[in-house]
Amino acid sequence: MNTKRCAALLLLAALSGLAAAQGLPDPTRPPASVEGEAAATATAASGLQSIIRRKHGKSAAVINGVYVEQGGKVGDATLTRIGEDSVELRSPGGRETMYLTPGVGKQKVKP
């Protein structure tokens, strides 16, 4: 009977510790206001996000979260050219070049 009591007390102690741990908030989680802004930014991603180059077949790009093959439409614009780090869109309003990394340029460096 004494052994049963000890086992029951140990079980209660273990379960109470588990219940207390579930109620604690994660100290590494950002505040809800920051978390909401990050989620909104992630869903409202815009611009050129990825370029898929193929040797055989049509190259493609991910623009504003949408997969578009060369010759495909992005709104009223047509994807006319896919380069190494940029794409070109043509619309009735003219041409637009979008870059994967705007403001970053390549430079040759002497070894």
Backbone as XML, in Angstrom:
<?xml version="1.0"?>
<chain id="A" units="angstrom">
  <residue number="1" name="MET">
    <atom name="N" x="0.813" y="-1.183" z="0.000"/>
    <atom name="CA" x="0.000" y="0.000" z="0.000"/>
    <atom name="C" x="0.864" y="1.257" z="0.000"/>
  </residue>
  <residue number="2" name="ASN">
    <atom name="N" x="1.949" y="1.229" z="0.712"/>
    <atom name="CA" x="2.872" y="2.351" z="0.753"/>
    <atom name="C" x="3.494" y="2.578" z="-0.622"/>
  </residue>
  <residue number="3" name="THR">
    <atom name="N" x="3.787" y="1.509" z="-1.349"/>
    <atom name="CA" x="4.355" y="1.603" z="-2.691"/>
    <atom name="C" x="3.346" y="2.228" z="-3.650"/>
  </residue>
  <residue number="4" name="LYS">
    <atom name="N" x="2.079" y="1.873" z="-3.504"/>
    <atom name="CA" x="1.040" y="2.443" z="-4.364"/>
    <atom name="C" x="0.896" y="3.947" z="-4.128"/>
  </residue>
  <residue number="5" name="ARG">
    <atom name="N" x="0.995" y="4.341" z="-2.862"/>
    <atom name="CA" x="0.902" y="5.764" z="-2.537"/>
    <atom name="C" x="2.060" y="6.546" z="-3.149"/>
  </residue>
  <residue number="6" name="CYS">
    <atom name="N" x="3.264" y="5.994" z="-3.038"/>
    <atom name="CA" x="4.447" y="6.657" z="-3.622"/>
    <atom name="C" x="4.308" y="6.775" z="-5.132"/>
  </residue>
  <residue number="7" name="ALA">
    <atom name="N" x="3.836" y="5.712" z="-5.775"/>
    <atom name="CA" x="3.653" y="5.731" z="-7.225"/>
    <atom name="C" x="2.611" y="6.773" z="-7.617"/>
  </residue>
  <residue number="8" name="ALA">
    <atom name="N" x="1.524" y="6.862" z="-6.872"/>
    <atom name="CA" x="0.476" y="7.835" z="-7.163"/>
    <atom name="C" x="0.984" y="9.259" z="-6.978"/>
  </residue>
  <residue number="9" name="LEU">
    <atom name="N" x="1.749" y="9.497" z="-5.924"/>
    <atom name="CA" x="2.308" y="10.831" z="-5.689"/>
    <atom name="C" x="3.301" y="11.224" z="-6.786"/>
  </residue>
  <residue number="10" name="LEU">
    <atom name="N" x="4.131" y="10.275" z="-7.200"/>
    <atom name="CA" x="5.079" y="10.557" z="-8.289"/>
    <atom name="C" x="4.336" y="10.877" z="-9.584"/>
  </residue>
  <residue number="11" name="LEU">
    <atom name="N" x="3.285" y="10.135" z="-9.876"/>
    <atom name="CA" x="2.499" y="10.376" z="-11.082"/>
    <atom name="C" x="1.843" y="11.761" z="-11.032"/>
  </residue>
  <residue number="12" name="LEU">
    <atom name="N" x="1.271" y="12.116" z="-9.901"/>
    <atom name="CA" x="0.666" y="13.446" z="-9.751"/>
    <atom name="C" x="1.697" y="14.558" z="-9.897"/>
  </residue>
  <residue number="13" name="ALA">
    <atom name="N" x="2.865" y="14.368" z="-9.318"/>
    <atom name="CA" x="3.916" y="15.384" z="-9.420"/>
    <atom name="C" x="4.359" y="15.558" z="-10.869"/>
  </residue>
  <residue number="14" name="ALA">
    <atom name="N" x="4.507" y="14.459" z="-11.588"/>
    <atom name="CA" x="4.933" y="14.528" z="-12.992"/>
    <atom name="C" x="3.874" y="15.205" z="-13.845"/>
  </residue>
  <residue number="15" name="LEU">
    <atom name="N" x="2.608" y="14.857" z="-13.642"/>
    <atom name="CA" x="1.534" y="15.456" z="-14.439"/>
    <atom name="C" x="1.344" y="16.936" z="-14.130"/>
  </residue>
  <residue number="16" name="SER">
    <atom name="N" x="1.513" y="17.337" z="-12.884"/>
    <atom name="CA" x="1.359" y="18.756" z="-12.558"/>
    <atom name="C" x="2.477" y="19.586" z="-13.189"/>
  </residue>
  <residue number="17" name="GLY">
    <atom name="N" x="3.678" y="19.041" z="-13.264"/>
    <atom name="CA" x="4.784" y="19.740" z="-13.927"/>
    <atom name="C" x="4.536" y="19.883" z="-15.416"/>
  </residue>
  <residue number="18" name="LEU">
    <atom name="N" x="3.967" y="18.846" z="-16.030"/>
    <atom name="CA" x="3.653" y="18.882" z="-17.456"/>
    <atom name="C" x="2.568" y="19.923" z="-17.740"/>
  </residue>
  <residue number="19" name="ALA">
    <atom name="N" x="1.546" y="19.963" z="-16.901"/>
    <atom name="CA" x="0.462" y="20.933" z="-17.089"/>
    <atom name="C" x="0.967" y="22.362" z="-16.921"/>
  </residue>
  <residue number="20" name="ALA">
    <atom name="N" x="1.859" y="22.585" z="-15.975"/>
    <atom name="CA" x="2.399" y="23.931" z="-15.756"/>
    <atom name="C" x="3.254" y="24.372" z="-16.935"/>
  </residue>
  <residue number="21" name="ALA">
    <atom name="N" x="4.001" y="23.454" z="-17.534"/>
    <atom name="CA" x="4.870" y="23.800" z="-18.658"/>
    <atom name="C" x="4.061" y="24.175" z="-19.887"/>
  </residue>
  <residue number="22" name="GLN">
    <atom name="N" x="2.882" y="23.592" z="-20.071"/>
    <atom name="CA" x="2.064" y="23.908" z="-21.238"/>
    <atom name="C" x="1.509" y="25.329" z="-21.181"/>
  </residue>
  <residue number="23" name="GLY">
    <atom name="N" x="1.356" y="25.884" z="-20.017"/>
    <atom name="CA" x="0.805" y="27.224" z="-19.885"/>
    <atom name="C" x="1.825" y="28.329" z="-20.094"/>
  </residue>
  <residue number="24" name="LEU">
    <atom name="N" x="3.105" y="28.011" z="-20.130"/>
    <atom name="CA" x="4.139" y="29.035" z="-20.266"/>
    <atom name="C" x="4.265" y="29.490" z="-21.716"/>
  </residue>
  <residue number="25" name="PRO">
    <atom name="N" x="4.359" y="30.796" z="-21.964"/>
    <atom name="CA" x="4.555" y="31.274" z="-23.333"/>
    <atom name="C" x="5.999" y="31.043" z="-23.786"/>
  </residue>
  <residue number="26" name="ASP">
    <atom name="N" x="6.181" y="30.967" z="-25.097"/>
    <atom name="CA" x="7.511" y="30.790" z="-25.673"/>
    <atom name="C" x="8.258" y="32.120" z="-25.579"/>
  </residue>
  <residue number="27" name="PRO">
    <atom name="N" x="9.370" y="32.188" z="-24.832"/>
    <atom name="CA" x="10.081" y="33.462" z="-24.673"/>
    <atom name="C" x="10.785" y="33.926" z="-25.947"/>
  </residue>
  <residue number="28" name="THR">
    <atom name="N" x="10.977" y="33.035" z="-26.920"/>
    <atom name="CA" x="11.666" y="33.424" z="-28.153"/>
    <atom name="C" x="10.694" y="33.880" z="-29.240"/>
  </residue>
  <residue number="29" name="ARG">
    <atom name="N" x="9.411" y="33.732" z="-29.016"/>
    <atom name="CA" x="8.410" y="34.120" z="-30.009"/>
    <atom name="C" x="8.262" y="35.642" z="-30.027"/>
  </residue>
  <residue number="30" name="PRO">
    <atom name="N" x="8.241" y="36.254" z="-31.236"/>
    <atom name="CA" x="8.092" y="37.713" z="-31.306"/>
    <atom name="C" x="6.688" y="38.129" z="-30.875"/>
  </residue>
  <residue number="31" name="PRO">
    <atom name="N" x="6.513" y="39.392" z="-30.497"/>
    <atom name="CA" x="5.186" y="39.873" z="-30.109"/>
    <atom name="C" x="4.194" y="39.717" z="-31.261"/>
  </residue>
  <residue number="32" name="ALA">
    <atom name="N" x="2.926" y="39.639" z="-30.945"/>
    <atom name="CA" x="1.883" y="39.429" z="-31.953"/>
    <atom name="C" x="1.889" y="40.533" z="-33.005"/>
  </residue>
  <residue number="33" name="SER">
    <atom name="N" x="2.182" y="41.777" z="-32.622"/>
    <atom name="CA" x="2.182" y="42.873" z="-33.593"/>
    <atom name="C" x="3.259" y="42.675" z="-34.647"/>
  </residue>
  <residue number="34" name="VAL">
    <atom name="N" x="4.429" y="42.224" z="-34.241"/>
    <atom name="CA" x="5.522" y="41.981" z="-35.189"/>
    <atom name="C" x="5.208" y="40.762" z="-36.033"/>
  </residue>
  <residue number="35" name="GLU">
    <atom name="N" x="4.656" y="39.735" z="-35.419"/>
    <atom name="CA" x="4.329" y="38.509" z="-36.131"/>
    <atom name="C" x="3.299" y="38.777" z="-37.223"/>
  </residue>
  <residue number="36" name="GLY">
    <atom name="N" x="2.312" y="39.608" z="-36.949"/>
    <atom name="CA" x="1.295" y="39.943" z="-37.935"/>
    <atom name="C" x="1.876" y="40.706" z="-39.112"/>
  </residue>
  <residue number="37" name="GLU">
    <atom name="N" x="2.805" y="41.622" z="-38.850"/>
    <atom name="CA" x="3.447" y="42.381" z="-39.922"/>
    <atom name="C" x="4.272" y="41.466" z="-40.806"/>
  </residue>
  <residue number="38" name="ALA">
    <atom name="N" x="4.989" y="40.519" z="-40.215"/>
    <atom name="CA" x="5.814" y="39.596" z="-40.996"/>
    <atom name="C" x="4.947" y="38.724" z="-41.881"/>
  </residue>
  <residue number="39" name="ALA">
    <atom name="N" x="3.829" y="38.265" z="-41.370"/>
    <atom name="CA" x="2.929" y="37.436" z="-42.166"/>
    <atom name="C" x="2.348" y="38.240" z="-43.321"/>
  </residue>
  <residue number="40" name="ALA">
    <atom name="N" x="1.987" y="39.496" z="-43.069"/>
    <atom name="CA" x="1.444" y="40.339" z="-44.129"/>
    <atom name="C" x="2.496" y="40.604" z="-45.192"/>
  </residue>
  <residue number="41" name="THR">
    <atom name="N" x="3.741" y="40.817" z="-44.792"/>
    <atom name="CA" x="4.821" y="41.045" z="-45.746"/>
    <atom name="C" x="5.066" y="39.806" z="-46.585"/>
  </residue>
  <residue number="42" name="ALA">
    <atom name="N" x="5.036" y="38.640" z="-45.968"/>
    <atom name="CA" x="5.283" y="37.396" z="-46.695"/>
    <atom name="C" x="4.190" y="37.140" z="-47.720"/>
  </residue>
  <residue number="43" name="THR">
    <atom name="N" x="2.932" y="37.441" z="-47.389"/>
    <atom name="CA" x="1.858" y="37.183" z="-48.334"/>
    <atom name="C" x="1.796" y="38.250" z="-49.418"/>
  </residue>
  <residue number="44" name="ALA">
    <atom name="N" x="2.304" y="39.438" z="-49.153"/>
    <atom name="CA" x="2.258" y="40.510" z="-50.130"/>
    <atom name="C" x="3.587" y="40.642" z="-50.876"/>
  </residue>
  <residue number="45" name="ALA">
    <atom name="N" x="4.291" y="39.529" z="-51.034"/>
    <atom name="CA" x="5.574" y="39.571" z="-51.728"/>
    <atom name="C" x="5.352" y="40.030" z="-53.164"/>
  </residue>
  <residue number="46" name="SER">
    <atom name="N" x="6.202" y="40.932" z="-53.629"/>
    <atom name="CA" x="6.042" y="41.420" z="-54.985"/>
    <atom name="C" x="7.393" y="41.488" z="-55.668"/>
  </residue>
  <residue number="47" name="GLY">
    <atom name="N" x="7.330" y="41.571" z="-56.978"/>
    <atom name="CA" x="8.548" y="41.661" z="-57.754"/>
    <atom name="C" x="9.030" y="40.302" z="-58.222"/>
  </residue>
  <residue number="48" name="LEU">
    <atom name="N" x="10.232" y="40.302" z="-58.761"/>
    <atom name="CA" x="10.853" y="39.079" z="-59.266"/>
    <atom name="C" x="11.420" y="38.298" z="-58.098"/>
  </residue>
  <residue number="49" name="GLN">
    <atom name="N" x="10.961" y="37.074" z="-57.926"/>
    <atom name="CA" x="11.384" y="36.269" z="-56.785"/>
    <atom name="C" x="12.315" y="35.132" z="-57.174"/>
  </residue>
  <residue number="50" name="SER">
    <atom name="N" x="12.184" y="34.606" z="-58.395"/>
    <atom name="CA" x="13.013" y="33.471" z="-58.796"/>
    <atom name="C" x="13.070" y="33.388" z="-60.314"/>
  </residue>
  <residue number="51" name="ILE">
    <atom name="N" x="14.183" y="32.849" z="-60.816"/>
    <atom name="CA" x="14.344" y="32.590" z="-62.244"/>
    <atom name="C" x="14.678" y="31.119" z="-62.408"/>
  </residue>
  <residue number="52" name="ILE">
    <atom name="N" x="13.954" y="30.452" z="-63.309"/>
    <atom name="CA" x="14.192" y="29.038" z="-63.588"/>
    <atom name="C" x="14.674" y="28.942" z="-65.029"/>
  </residue>
  <residue number="53" name="ARG">
    <atom name="N" x="15.950" y="28.630" z="-65.196"/>
    <atom name="CA" x="16.535" y="28.544" z="-66.540"/>
    <atom name="C" x="16.620" y="27.084" z="-66.943"/>
  </residue>
  <residue number="54" name="ARG">
    <atom name="N" x="16.204" y="26.770" z="-68.163"/>
    <atom name="CA" x="16.234" y="25.397" z="-68.662"/>
    <atom name="C" x="16.986" y="25.349" z="-69.982"/>
  </residue>
  <residue number="55" name="LYS">
    <atom name="N" x="17.791" y="24.290" z="-70.146"/>
    <atom name="CA" x="18.482" y="24.103" z="-71.425"/>
    <atom name="C" x="17.490" y="23.669" z="-72.496"/>
  </residue>
  <residue number="56" name="HIS">
    <atom name="N" x="16.622" y="22.731" z="-72.134"/>
    <atom name="CA" x="15.626" y="22.216" z="-73.083"/>
    <atom name="C" x="14.245" y="22.537" z="-72.534"/>
  </residue>
  <residue number="57" name="GLY">
    <atom name="N" x="13.547" y="23.391" z="-73.205"/>
    <atom name="CA" x="12.226" y="23.801" z="-72.727"/>
    <atom name="C" x="12.210" y="25.281" z="-72.397"/>
  </residue>
  <residue number="58" name="LYS">
    <atom name="N" x="11.034" y="25.760" z="-72.042"/>
    <atom name="CA" x="10.876" y="27.182" z="-71.749"/>
    <atom name="C" x="11.399" y="27.518" z="-70.364"/>
  </residue>
  <residue number="59" name="SER">
    <atom name="N" x="12.143" y="28.604" z="-70.307"/>
    <atom name="CA" x="12.554" y="29.133" z="-69.009"/>
    <atom name="C" x="11.338" y="29.802" z="-68.375"/>
  </residue>
  <residue number="60" name="ALA">
    <atom name="N" x="11.421" y="30.027" z="-67.070"/>
    <atom name="CA" x="10.286" y="30.616" z="-66.362"/>
    <atom name="C" x="10.791" y="31.504" z="-65.241"/>
  </residue>
  <residue number="61" name="ALA">
    <atom name="N" x="9.869" y="32.228" z="-64.644"/>
    <atom name="CA" x="10.183" y="33.098" z="-63.511"/>
    <atom name="C" x="9.004" y="33.089" z="-62.549"/>
  </residue>
  <residue number="62" name="VAL">
    <atom name="N" x="9.295" y="33.403" z="-61.294"/>
    <atom name="CA" x="8.235" y="33.587" z="-60.303"/>
    <atom name="C" x="8.162" y="35.090" z="-60.046"/>
  </residue>
  <residue number="63" name="ILE">
    <atom name="N" x="7.040" y="35.675" z="-60.453"/>
    <atom name="CA" x="6.833" y="37.119" z="-60.334"/>
    <atom name="C" x="5.573" y="37.341" z="-59.500"/>
  </residue>
  <residue number="64" name="ASN">
    <atom name="N" x="5.711" y="38.108" z="-58.437"/>
    <atom name="CA" x="4.592" y="38.371" z="-57.523"/>
    <atom name="C" x="3.966" y="37.074" z="-57.015"/>
  </residue>
  <residue number="65" name="GLY">
    <atom name="N" x="4.794" y="36.045" z="-56.834"/>
    <atom name="CA" x="4.313" y="34.771" z="-56.310"/>
    <atom name="C" x="3.668" y="33.870" z="-57.345"/>
  </residue>
  <residue number="66" name="VAL">
    <atom name="N" x="3.701" y="34.259" z="-58.626"/>
    <atom name="CA" x="3.062" y="33.481" z="-59.688"/>
    <atom name="C" x="4.127" y="32.945" z="-60.638"/>
  </residue>
  <residue number="67" name="TYR">
    <atom name="N" x="4.040" y="31.642" z="-60.976"/>
    <atom name="CA" x="4.953" y="30.999" z="-61.922"/>
    <atom name="C" x="4.543" y="31.416" z="-63.329"/>
  </residue>
  <residue number="68" name="VAL">
    <atom name="N" x="5.488" y="32.006" z="-64.089"/>
    <atom name="CA" x="5.201" y="32.494" z="-65.437"/>
    <atom name="C" x="6.289" y="31.996" z="-66.374"/>
  </residue>
  <residue number="69" name="GLU">
    <atom name="N" x="5.883" y="31.294" z="-67.456"/>
    <atom name="CA" x="6.853" y="30.862" z="-68.464"/>
    <atom name="C" x="7.106" y="32.007" z="-69.431"/>
  </residue>
  <residue number="70" name="GLN">
    <atom name="N" x="8.247" y="31.929" z="-70.141"/>
    <atom name="CA" x="8.574" y="32.958" z="-71.121"/>
    <atom name="C" x="7.464" y="32.998" z="-72.163"/>
  </residue>
  <residue number="71" name="GLY">
    <atom name="N" x="6.976" y="34.198" z="-72.450"/>
    <atom name="CA" x="5.853" y="34.380" z="-73.359"/>
    <atom name="C" x="4.525" y="34.468" z="-72.625"/>
  </residue>
  <residue number="72" name="GLY">
    <atom name="N" x="4.523" y="34.170" z="-71.330"/>
    <atom name="CA" x="3.305" y="34.215" z="-70.525"/>
    <atom name="C" x="2.963" y="35.632" z="-70.095"/>
  </residue>
  <residue number="73" name="LYS">
    <atom name="N" x="1.799" y="35.781" z="-69.497"/>
    <atom name="CA" x="1.293" y="37.094" z="-69.096"/>
    <atom name="C" x="1.426" y="37.316" z="-67.597"/>
  </residue>
  <residue number="74" name="VAL">
    <atom name="N" x="1.779" y="38.554" z="-67.247"/>
    <atom name="CA" x="1.778" y="39.039" z="-65.866"/>
    <atom name="C" x="0.917" y="40.288" z="-65.895"/>
  </residue>
  <residue number="75" name="GLY">
    <atom name="N" x="-0.344" y="40.155" z="-65.513"/>
    <atom name="CA" x="-1.274" y="41.270" z="-65.669"/>
    <atom name="C" x="-1.477" y="41.525" z="-67.153"/>
  </residue>
  <residue number="76" name="ASP">
    <atom name="N" x="-1.245" y="42.768" z="-67.599"/>
    <atom name="CA" x="-1.365" y="43.072" z="-69.024"/>
    <atom name="C" x="-0.013" y="43.032" z="-69.733"/>
  </residue>
  <residue number="77" name="ALA">
    <atom name="N" x="1.047" y="42.660" z="-69.023"/>
    <atom name="CA" x="2.396" y="42.604" z="-69.598"/>
    <atom name="C" x="2.744" y="41.170" z="-70.002"/>
  </residue>
  <residue number="78" name="THR">
    <atom name="N" x="3.631" y="41.054" z="-70.997"/>
    <atom name="CA" x="4.112" y="39.756" z="-71.468"/>
    <atom name="C" x="5.566" y="39.597" z="-71.069"/>
  </residue>
  <residue number="79" name="LEU">
    <atom name="N" x="5.907" y="38.415" z="-70.549"/>
    <atom name="CA" x="7.290" y="38.114" z="-70.176"/>
    <atom name="C" x="8.052" y="37.796" z="-71.455"/>
  </residue>
  <residue number="80" name="THR">
    <atom name="N" x="8.884" y="38.745" z="-71.917"/>
    <atom name="CA" x="9.548" y="38.600" z="-73.211"/>
    <atom name="C" x="10.967" y="38.056" z="-73.126"/>
  </residue>
  <residue number="81" name="ARG">
    <atom name="N" x="11.677" y="38.319" z="-72.026"/>
    <atom name="CA" x="13.066" y="37.878" z="-71.931"/>
    <atom name="C" x="13.373" y="37.478" z="-70.499"/>
  </residue>
  <residue number="82" name="ILE">
    <atom name="N" x="14.127" y="36.368" z="-70.377"/>
    <atom name="CA" x="14.581" y="35.921" z="-69.064"/>
    <atom name="C" x="16.097" y="35.856" z="-69.110"/>
  </residue>
  <residue number="83" name="GLY">
    <atom name="N" x="16.737" y="36.701" z="-68.323"/>
    <atom name="CA" x="18.190" y="36.730" z="-68.257"/>
    <atom name="C" x="18.712" y="35.974" z="-67.051"/>
  </residue>
  <residue number="84" name="GLU">
    <atom name="N" x="20.010" y="36.132" z="-66.797"/>
    <atom name="CA" x="20.652" y="35.455" z="-65.666"/>
    <atom name="C" x="20.118" y="35.964" z="-64.329"/>
  </residue>
  <residue number="85" name="ASP">
    <atom name="N" x="19.910" y="37.274" z="-64.234"/>
    <atom name="CA" x="19.441" y="37.842" z="-62.966"/>
    <atom name="C" x="18.313" y="38.855" z="-63.153"/>
  </residue>
  <residue number="86" name="SER">
    <atom name="N" x="17.670" y="38.819" z="-64.329"/>
    <atom name="CA" x="16.598" y="39.779" z="-64.590"/>
    <atom name="C" x="15.612" y="39.215" z="-65.608"/>
  </residue>
  <residue number="87" name="VAL">
    <atom name="N" x="14.452" y="39.845" z="-65.668"/>
    <atom name="CA" x="13.454" y="39.516" z="-66.686"/>
    <atom name="C" x="12.962" y="40.817" z="-67.297"/>
  </residue>
  <residue number="88" name="GLU">
    <atom name="N" x="12.426" y="40.708" z="-68.506"/>
    <atom name="CA" x="11.884" y="41.884" z="-69.181"/>
    <atom name="C" x="10.413" y="41.646" z="-69.471"/>
  </residue>
  <residue number="89" name="LEU">
    <atom name="N" x="9.601" y="42.625" z="-69.107"/>
    <atom name="CA" x="8.167" y="42.583" z="-69.371"/>
    <atom name="C" x="7.818" y="43.680" z="-70.363"/>
  </residue>
  <residue number="90" name="ARG">
    <atom name="N" x="6.952" y="43.358" z="-71.323"/>
    <atom name="CA" x="6.471" y="44.363" z="-72.279"/>
    <atom name="C" x="4.970" y="44.490" z="-72.130"/>
  </residue>
  <residue number="91" name="SER">
    <atom name="N" x="4.539" y="45.733" z="-72.063"/>
    <atom name="CA" x="3.111" y="46.022" z="-71.945"/>
    <atom name="C" x="2.786" y="47.186" z="-72.867"/>
  </residue>
  <residue number="92" name="PRO">
    <atom name="N" x="1.517" y="47.527" z="-73.006"/>
    <atom name="CA" x="1.175" y="48.691" z="-73.828"/>
    <atom name="C" x="1.866" y="49.967" z="-73.339"/>
  </residue>
  <residue number="93" name="GLY">
    <atom name="N" x="2.230" y="50.015" z="-72.061"/>
    <atom name="CA" x="2.895" y="51.191" z="-71.503"/>
    <atom name="C" x="4.394" y="51.218" z="-71.741"/>
  </residue>
  <residue number="94" name="GLY">
    <atom name="N" x="4.974" y="50.145" z="-72.283"/>
    <atom name="CA" x="6.412" y="50.102" z="-72.543"/>
    <atom name="C" x="7.071" y="48.865" z="-71.954"/>
  </residue>
  <residue number="95" name="ARG">
    <atom name="N" x="8.405" y="48.947" z="-71.800"/>
    <atom name="CA" x="9.194" y="47.831" z="-71.266"/>
    <atom name="C" x="9.529" y="48.075" z="-69.810"/>
  </residue>
  <residue number="96" name="GLU">
    <atom name="N" x="9.621" y="46.972" z="-69.070"/>
    <atom name="CA" x="10.050" y="47.057" z="-67.676"/>
    <atom name="C" x="11.012" y="45.909" z="-67.416"/>
  </residue>
  <residue number="97" name="THR">
    <atom name="N" x="12.151" y="46.226" z="-66.821"/>
    <atom name="CA" x="13.116" y="45.202" z="-66.438"/>
    <atom name="C" x="13.057" y="45.038" z="-64.930"/>
  </residue>
  <residue number="98" name="MET">
    <atom name="N" x="12.913" y="43.791" z="-64.503"/>
    <atom name="CA" x="12.874" y="43.477" z="-63.072"/>
    <atom name="C" x="14.120" y="42.669" z="-62.735"/>
  </residue>
  <residue number="99" name="TYR">
    <atom name="N" x="14.757" y="42.992" z="-61.619"/>
    <atom name="CA" x="15.986" y="42.323" z="-61.201"/>
    <atom name="C" x="15.738" y="41.485" z="-59.949"/>
  </residue>
  <residue number="100" name="LEU">
    <atom name="N" x="16.454" y="40.358" z="-59.864"/>
    <atom name="CA" x="16.373" y="39.523" z="-58.664"/>
    <atom name="C" x="16.884" y="40.271" z="-57.452"/>
  </residue>
  <residue number="101" name="THR">
    <atom name="N" x="17.996" y="40.975" z="-57.626"/>
    <atom name="CA" x="18.615" y="41.716" z="-56.525"/>
    <atom name="C" x="18.815" y="43.159" z="-56.966"/>
  </residue>
  <residue number="102" name="PRO">
    <atom name="N" x="17.769" y="43.983" z="-56.855"/>
    <atom name="CA" x="17.907" y="45.376" z="-57.277"/>
    <atom name="C" x="18.984" y="46.090" z="-56.470"/>
  </residue>
  <residue number="103" name="GLY">
    <atom name="N" x="19.780" y="46.868" z="-57.142"/>
    <atom name="CA" x="20.815" y="47.643" z="-56.460"/>
    <atom name="C" x="22.109" y="46.895" z="-56.222"/>
  </residue>
  <residue number="104" name="VAL">
    <atom name="N" x="22.184" y="45.651" z="-56.650"/>
    <atom name="CA" x="23.409" y="44.871" z="-56.470"/>
    <atom name="C" x="24.000" y="44.631" z="-57.850"/>
  </residue>
  <residue number="105" name="GLY">
    <atom name="N" x="25.247" y="45.018" z="-58.040"/>
    <atom name="CA" x="25.903" y="44.844" z="-59.324"/>
    <atom name="C" x="27.097" y="43.916" z="-59.236"/>
  </residue>
  <residue number="106" name="LYS">
    <atom name="N" x="27.407" y="43.263" z="-60.360"/>
    <atom name="CA" x="28.575" y="42.383" z="-60.408"/>
    <atom name="C" x="29.795" y="43.187" z="-60.814"/>
  </residue>
  <residue number="107" name="GLN">
    <atom name="N" x="30.920" y="42.875" z="-60.197"/>
    <atom name="CA" x="32.188" y="43.484" z="-60.577"/>
    <atom name="C" x="33.245" y="42.398" z="-60.623"/>
  </residue>
  <residue number="108" name="LYS">
    <atom name="N" x="34.110" y="42.482" z="-61.630"/>
    <atom name="CA" x="35.220" y="41.540" z="-61.685"/>
    <atom name="C" x="36.279" y="41.969" z="-60.681"/>
  </residue>
  <residue number="109" name="VAL">
    <atom name="N" x="36.817" y="41.004" z="-59.980"/>
    <atom name="CA" x="37.835" y="41.266" z="-58.972"/>
    <atom name="C" x="39.118" y="40.581" z="-59.403"/>
  </residue>
  <residue number="110" name="LYS">
    <atom name="N" x="40.244" y="41.303" z="-59.288"/>
    <atom name="CA" x="41.524" y="40.699" z="-59.644"/>
    <atom name="C" x="41.922" y="39.697" z="-58.566"/>
  </residue>
  <residue number="111" name="PRO">
    <atom name="N" x="42.414" y="38.529" z="-58.985"/>
    <atom name="CA" x="42.824" y="37.523" z="-57.992"/>
    <atom name="C" x="44.053" y="37.921" z="-57.214"/>
  </residue>
</chain>
